[in-house]
Amino acid sequence: MKTEEFETIVQDILDNKEFNETKYIEHHGVTRFDHLYRVAYLSYRIAKKLHFRYEEVARAALLHDFFFSDELRSRKEKFLSTFIHPKWALKNSKKYFKLTKLEENIIESHMFPINPKIPKHKESFLVSIVDKFVASYEFLLKFKVKFKYAFNVLILVLFGVVK
């Protein structure tokens, strides 16, 4: 569900060529773009209802994972990126967009408490919580599809359709 106001707030980000590269990066079983959009829109809706600074929430949430990663990295590097990617996202975001201090804190603290950067604002806590909720949802969706596939293969094997 989109709203015109949300789209207007984040339009310059959505129009950015580099940001649109996130449409081609896998992230929690969806594209990084889809993850970012989902977190941003949900955070925006909640922030608006709670009378938080929803425009900054929408923008920073859309940028919270705006980083690029090499798909051939080792498992160790992927694991380590969990802790350091907020710095990468903040660096990229500042390179392409003018950020407020609130937006910077939202981006760099979104992995709290895994990352030691502490959210300084209620808006930062909100995006951090929404990000974890959305990532969990996407992770479960990813494994739901894999589970269904494995279950169907098992049934086919059990009934002798596939050997």
Disulfide bonds with the S-S distance in Angstrom:
none
